[in-house]
Amino acid sequence: MKPDFKKEQAWWENKAAGEERDIADEAVNRALRWREIERSLKGVKTIAEVGAATGAFTIPLAKRGYQVTHIDFSAAAIALAKTKAKGLKNIEFTQANAADLRQFRDRTFDLVLNMDGAVSFCGKDAKKSIKETCRICRKKLLITASNKAWLIPVWVGSTFPKFKKLVPAVKAMIKDGFWHYDQHPHNKKIVPGYFGTLQAFLPSELSALINANGFKVKTCRGLGSLANLAGKDTIDFVKQNPRAMETFLDLCEDFDRDIMPGGPGTKQRAGLIAIATRK
């Protein structure tokens, strides 16, 4: 059940144009990631983002003067990012598979970001993506990935009403956090359209992988669980009110840290975050 990277690449090409259209609680997730990035910038000059898509993070960081390397699997996403980065001299663009970053030397970048699909959608190669991300990082690391604590209830909710029973995909997600389009006969009916491969983690699992690759994890927890649990009306309100959003983000951080560190994270985007420094 290895990933079919040709199909995965085509899937990402088709998604590129809508990459930064936030739905549901995506805006909260993005804002929480920005907060953690801001806390990681001290002593940093060079930054790489693996799976940088259309540049929601790389381009603002380049505009602030950091030397940025933007890495993505999708040529369409890179093309859109280049348009947004016009005039910037301190950002470089590289098309690459997150599971194979051989064009970069060990410990090249002070800070490496690998967020959302560049880990999770590598499926069985997710460990390779994490290993490569760690290898090219000199100092600080920020990784987000799909959260098993959220995907399990999503899978249950997607299968019981449709099939009237617990299908193997749910048991597989509980056991090892893995999904593949061709893994079980029911899988192609669970998610409409192509949805190739996915690897989800518990905080302990993601921490262990990062620690095994020469880093010390400072924190690994759900990201934005309060947004997931507070409901659509709350999210719609705070997205339209900047002051309320800031207050809500403070509450989200307190909730993730003190109340439910193993929580499900946000509904949209990767709901698990790990922050680490090299040992």
C-alpha positions in Angstrom: 0.0 0.0 0.0 2.7 2.5 -1.0 1.6 6.0 -2.2 1.1 6.4 -5.9 3.0 9.7 -6.1 2.0 10.4 -9.7 -1.7 10.3 -8.7 -0.9 12.3 -5.5 0.9 14.9 -7.6 -2.0 15.3 -10.0 -4.4 15.6 -7.0 -2.3 18.4 -5.5 -2.1 20.1 -8.9 -5.9 20.3 -9.0 -6.1 21.6 -5.5 -3.6 24.4 -5.9 -5.9 27.2 -6.9 -8.1 26.7 -3.8 -5.3 26.1 -1.4 -5.8 29.4 0.6 -9.6 29.5 0.7 -10.2 28.9 4.3 -13.3 26.8 5.2 -14.8 26.0 8.6 -12.0 26.4 11.2 -9.1 26.6 8.8 -8.5 30.2 9.6 -8.1 29.4 13.3 -5.6 26.6 12.5 -3.6 28.8 10.3 -3.5 31.6 12.9 -2.4 29.2 15.6 0.4 27.9 13.4 1.5 31.5 12.8 1.8 32.0 16.5 4.1 29.0 16.9 6.2 30.1 14.0 6.6 33.6 15.5 7.8 32.0 18.7 10.4 30.0 16.8 12.1 32.8 14.9 14.6 34.0 17.4 18.2 33.3 16.1 16.8 32.1 12.7 18.2 33.4 9.4 17.3 30.6 7.0 13.9 28.9 6.7 12.6 26.1 4.6 9.0 25.0 4.3 8.3 21.5 3.0 4.9 21.4 1.4 4.7 25.2 1.1 1.9 25.2 -1.4 1.1 28.7 -2.7 3.2 30.5 -0.1 0.8 31.4 2.7 3.8 31.2 5.1 6.9 31.4 3.0 6.1 34.7 1.2 5.3 36.7 4.4 8.5 35.3 6.0 10.5 36.3 2.9 9.0 39.8 3.0 10.3 40.1 6.6 13.8 39.5 5.4 14.4 35.8 6.1 16.2 33.7 3.5 13.4 31.3 2.5 13.3 28.1 0.5 9.9 27.1 -0.7 9.5 23.4 -1.4 6.4 21.8 -2.9 5.3 18.8 -4.9 3.0 20.8 -7.1 4.2 22.8 -10.1 0.9 24.6 -10.2 1.2 25.7 -6.5 4.8 26.9 -7.1 3.7 28.9 -10.1 1.0 30.7 -8.0 3.5 31.3 -5.2 6.0 32.7 -7.6 3.4 35.2 -8.9 2.8 36.3 -5.3 6.5 36.6 -4.6 7.3 38.8 -7.6 10.2 41.2 -6.7 11.4 39.2 -3.7 15.1 38.2 -4.1 15.4 36.2 -0.9 13.1 33.3 -1.7 14.0 30.2 -3.8 11.5 27.7 -5.2 12.1 23.9 -5.5 9.8 21.2 -6.7 10.3 18.1 -4.7 8.7 15.1 -3.0 8.7 15.6 0.8 9.9 12.0 1.2 13.0 12.6 -0.8 14.9 15.9 -0.3 18.3 14.7 -1.5 19.0 18.0 -3.2 19.5 19.6 0.2 22.5 18.9 2.4 22.2 17.8 6.1 21.4 20.7 8.5 21.0 23.3 5.8 18.3 25.4 7.4 17.9 27.1 10.8 14.2 26.5 10.9 12.2 23.9 8.9 8.4 23.8 8.6 6.6 20.8 7.4 2.8 21.3 7.7 -0.3 19.6 6.6 -0.1 17.3 3.5 3.7 17.0 3.2 3.7 14.5 6.1 0.2 13.0 6.2 -0.4 12.5 2.5 2.8 10.6 2.1 1.0 7.6 3.7 3.4 4.8 4.4 6.3 7.2 3.4 5.3 9.7 6.2 8.2 8.4 8.3 10.6 9.3 5.4 9.1 12.8 5.1 9.7 13.3 8.8 13.2 11.9 8.6 14.1 14.1 5.6 12.6 17.2 7.3 14.8 16.5 10.4 17.9 15.8 8.3 17.9 19.2 6.5 17.2 21.1 9.8 20.0 22.7 11.8 18.2 24.2 14.8 14.4 24.3 15.0 11.6 22.2 13.7 7.8 22.6 13.4 5.7 19.8 12.0 2.0 19.4 11.8 0.2 16.2 10.8 -3.2 14.5 10.7 -4.5 13.7 14.2 -5.7 10.2 14.9 -8.0 11.5 17.6 -10.0 13.4 15.0 -9.8 11.1 12.0 -11.2 8.1 14.0 -14.5 9.9 14.7 -14.6 11.2 11.2 -14.2 7.7 9.8 -16.9 6.4 12.1 -19.3 9.1 11.1 -18.6 8.5 7.4 -19.1 4.8 7.6 -21.9 3.8 10.0 -24.7 5.8 8.3 -23.6 4.6 4.9 -22.7 0.9 5.5 -24.7 0.2 8.7 -21.6 -1.4 10.2 -18.0 -0.9 11.3 -15.9 -1.2 8.1 -12.2 -2.2 8.1 -11.0 1.3 7.4 -12.1 2.4 10.9 -10.3 -0.5 12.5 -7.2 0.3 10.4 -7.3 4.0 11.5 -7.6 3.0 15.2 -4.8 0.4 14.9 -2.1 2.3 12.9 -3.6 5.5 11.6 -3.3 4.4 8.0 -5.6 4.9 5.1 -5.2 3.9 1.4 -7.7 4.2 -1.4 -7.2 0.6 -2.4 -6.7 -0.8 1.1 -10.2 -2.2 1.5 -13.2 -2.6 -0.8 -15.3 0.0 1.1 -12.6 2.7 1.0 -13.5 4.1 -2.4 -17.1 4.6 -1.3 -16.2 6.4 2.0 -14.6 9.5 0.4 -16.1 10.8 -2.9 -13.5 11.2 -5.6 -9.8 10.3 -5.3 -8.4 10.4 -1.8 -5.2 8.4 -2.1 -3.3 7.7 1.0 -3.0 9.1 4.5 -1.1 8.6 7.7 -2.4 10.0 11.0 -0.6 10.1 14.4 -1.1 10.3 18.1 1.1 12.8 19.9 3.2 10.0 21.4 3.8 8.5 17.9 4.8 11.7 16.2 7.1 12.7 19.1 8.8 9.3 19.0 9.6 9.7 15.3 11.0 13.2 15.7 13.0 12.3 18.8 14.5 9.3 16.9 15.8 11.7 14.2 18.1 13.8 16.4 15.6 16.2 17.9 14.1 16.9 21.3 10.4 17.6 21.2 9.3 20.5 23.3 5.6 20.0 22.8 3.4 17.7 20.7 -0.3 18.2 21.1 -3.6 18.8 19.4 -3.9 22.1 17.5 -7.1 24.1 17.9 -9.3 21.5 19.6 -11.5 24.2 21.1 -12.3 25.4 17.6 -13.5 21.9 16.7 -15.7 21.6 19.8 -17.1 25.1 20.0 -19.2 24.9 16.9 -19.8 26.6 13.6 -21.6 29.7 15.0 -18.6 30.5 17.3 -16.1 30.1 14.4 -18.2 32.2 12.1 -18.4 35.0 14.7 -14.7 35.1 15.6 -13.6 35.1 11.9 -15.6 38.3 11.4 -14.3 40.0 14.5 -10.5 40.5 14.8 -10.5 41.3 18.5 -12.7 38.3 19.3 -10.4 36.1 17.1 -7.4 37.1 19.2 -9.2 36.3 22.4 -10.4 33.0 21.0 -6.9 32.1 19.8 -5.6 32.7 23.4 -8.3 30.4 24.7 -7.4 27.8 22.1 -3.8 27.8 23.2 -4.8 27.5 26.8 -7.2 24.7 26.0 -4.6 22.8 23.9 -1.9 23.2 26.6 -3.8 22.7 29.8 -7.2 21.0 29.2 -6.9 18.7 26.2 -3.3 18.3 24.9 -4.3 15.0 23.3 -7.4 16.5 21.8 -8.6 16.2 18.2 -7.4 19.5 16.9 -9.3 21.6 14.3 -11.7 19.9 11.8 -9.8 21.3 8.9 -6.1 21.1 8.2 -3.7 19.1 10.3 -4.8 18.9 13.9 -1.6 17.8 15.5 1.5 20.0 16.0 5.0 19.2 17.2 7.7 21.7 18.0 11.3 20.5 18.4 14.9 21.6 18.7 18.0 19.7 17.6 19.7 17.7 20.5 
